[in-house]
Amino acid sequence: MADITIYHNPKCGTSRNVLALIRNTGAEPEIIDYLKTPPTRDKLLELIARMDVPVRDAMRQKEALYGELALDNLALGDDALVEAMLAHPILINRPIVVTPLGTRLCRPSETVLDILPLPQRAAIAKEDGEPVVNEQGVRVDAR
């Protein structure tokens, strides 16, 4: 199903969980390993705009490089932050999922359930065992 795209890092547990939730609908998304195939400037700006988040929120602020490059300096404007993400794609927060129902930064992973066009087909848990969807395909309330 080409109408779902995930900007994915296969080394990231949250990203793997989101991919599993997408596949649990029966859909096979377009998977973009953004570390190997980073988005263009225009695509990155489009994704940020569609997510409707500040540029800084689209960054992995816990990434060591974020501090090393002094990107925590609040005087830095959006252009400088975008340039840093383009130069160092590891700074792009993940996973970003695009569907006909919206574009989201899917952290926590169950955020993806809000924008999937198809229902969940089976029970599924995160890699750590936390249930996300029950046997009826209904989201489990984590509260």
C-alpha positions as CSV (number, residue, x, y, z in Angstrom):
1,M,0.0,0.0,0.0
2,A,1.9,3.1,-1.3
3,D,-0.4,5.6,0.6
4,I,1.5,5.1,3.9
5,T,5.1,6.2,4.2
6,I,7.3,5.7,7.3
7,Y,10.6,7.6,7.7
8,H,12.3,4.8,9.6
9,N,15.4,3.9,11.5
10,P,15.6,0.1,11.8
11,K,17.8,0.4,14.9
12,C,15.2,2.4,16.8
13,G,12.7,0.3,18.9
14,T,10.0,2.9,18.6
15,S,10.4,3.0,14.8
16,R,10.2,-0.8,14.7
17,N,7.0,-0.8,16.9
18,V,5.4,1.7,14.6
19,L,6.2,-0.3,11.5
20,A,4.7,-3.4,13.2
21,L,1.5,-1.4,14.0
22,I,1.2,-0.3,10.4
23,R,1.8,-3.9,9.1
24,N,-0.8,-5.2,11.7
25,T,-3.5,-3.4,9.5
26,G,-2.4,-5.5,6.5
27,A,-0.7,-2.5,4.8
28,E,2.8,-2.6,3.6
29,P,4.2,1.0,3.8
30,E,6.8,2.7,1.7
31,I,9.8,2.5,4.1
32,I,12.4,5.3,3.9
33,D,15.5,4.6,5.9
34,Y,16.1,8.4,6.3
35,L,19.7,7.8,7.5
36,K,20.6,6.3,4.2
37,T,18.2,8.4,2.1
38,P,17.7,11.7,3.9
39,P,14.8,13.9,2.8
40,T,15.6,17.0,0.7
41,R,15.2,20.4,2.2
42,D,11.8,20.8,0.6
43,K,10.6,17.4,1.8
44,L,11.8,18.0,5.3
45,L,10.1,21.4,5.5
46,E,6.9,19.8,4.0
47,L,6.9,17.1,6.7
48,I,7.5,19.6,9.5
49,A,4.7,21.8,8.2
50,R,2.3,18.8,7.8
51,M,3.1,17.7,11.3
52,D,2.3,21.2,12.5
53,V,5.2,21.2,15.0
54,P,7.9,23.7,15.7
55,V,11.2,22.8,13.8
56,R,12.9,22.2,17.1
57,D,10.3,19.5,18.0
58,A,11.2,17.7,14.8
59,M,14.7,17.2,16.2
60,R,16.1,14.5,18.3
61,Q,17.1,16.7,21.2
62,K,18.4,13.7,23.2
63,E,20.9,12.9,20.4
64,A,24.5,13.6,21.7
65,L,25.2,15.6,18.5
66,Y,22.4,18.0,19.4
67,G,24.4,19.2,22.4
68,E,27.8,18.9,20.6
69,L,26.6,21.3,17.9
70,A,25.1,23.6,20.5
71,L,21.7,23.3,18.9
72,D,20.1,23.8,22.3
73,N,20.9,27.5,21.8
74,L,17.4,29.0,21.6
75,A,18.8,31.9,19.6
76,L,19.2,29.6,16.7
77,G,16.5,30.1,14.1
78,D,14.6,27.5,12.1
79,D,16.9,27.7,9.1
80,A,20.0,26.8,11.2
81,L,18.1,23.9,12.8
82,V,16.9,22.6,9.3
83,E,20.5,22.9,8.0
84,A,21.7,20.8,10.9
85,M,19.1,18.1,10.2
86,L,20.1,18.1,6.6
87,A,23.8,17.8,7.4
88,H,23.2,15.2,10.1
89,P,20.0,13.2,9.4
90,I,20.4,11.4,12.8
91,L,19.1,14.7,14.3
92,I,15.7,14.1,12.6
93,N,13.2,12.8,15.1
94,R,11.6,9.5,14.2
95,P,9.5,7.8,13.1
96,I,7.5,10.1,10.9
97,V,4.5,8.5,9.3
98,V,2.5,9.9,6.4
99,T,-1.0,8.5,5.6
100,P,-4.1,9.9,3.9
101,L,-5.3,10.8,7.4
102,G,-2.3,12.9,8.4
103,T,1.4,13.2,9.1
104,R,2.7,12.5,12.6
105,L,5.9,12.1,14.6
106,C,4.9,8.8,16.2
107,R,6.4,9.0,19.6
108,P,5.0,7.2,21.5
109,S,4.5,4.5,18.9
110,E,0.8,4.1,19.5
111,T,0.4,7.7,18.1
112,V,0.4,6.0,14.7
113,L,-3.0,4.5,15.4
114,D,-4.6,8.0,15.1
115,I,-3.7,8.2,11.4
116,L,-3.9,4.7,10.1
117,P,-6.7,4.3,7.5
118,L,-7.2,0.6,8.2
119,P,-8.1,-1.1,11.6
120,Q,-5.7,-3.3,13.5
121,R,-6.2,-7.0,12.8
122,A,-4.8,-8.7,15.8
123,A,-3.3,-8.1,19.3
124,I,0.0,-6.5,19.3
125,A,2.5,-5.4,21.9
126,K,5.6,-3.2,21.9
127,E,9.0,-4.9,21.9
128,D,9.1,-4.4,25.7
129,G,5.9,-6.4,26.0
130,E,3.6,-3.5,26.7
131,P,0.2,-4.2,25.0
132,V,-0.9,-1.7,22.5
133,V,-3.8,-3.4,20.7
134,N,-6.0,-6.2,22.1
135,E,-7.4,-9.3,20.4
136,Q,-10.3,-7.4,19.0
137,G,-7.9,-4.9,17.4
138,V,-8.8,-2.1,19.9
139,R,-6.3,0.2,21.3
140,V,-5.3,-0.7,24.9
141,D,-5.5,2.3,27.3
142,A,-2.1,2.5,28.9
143,R,-3.3,4.6,31.8
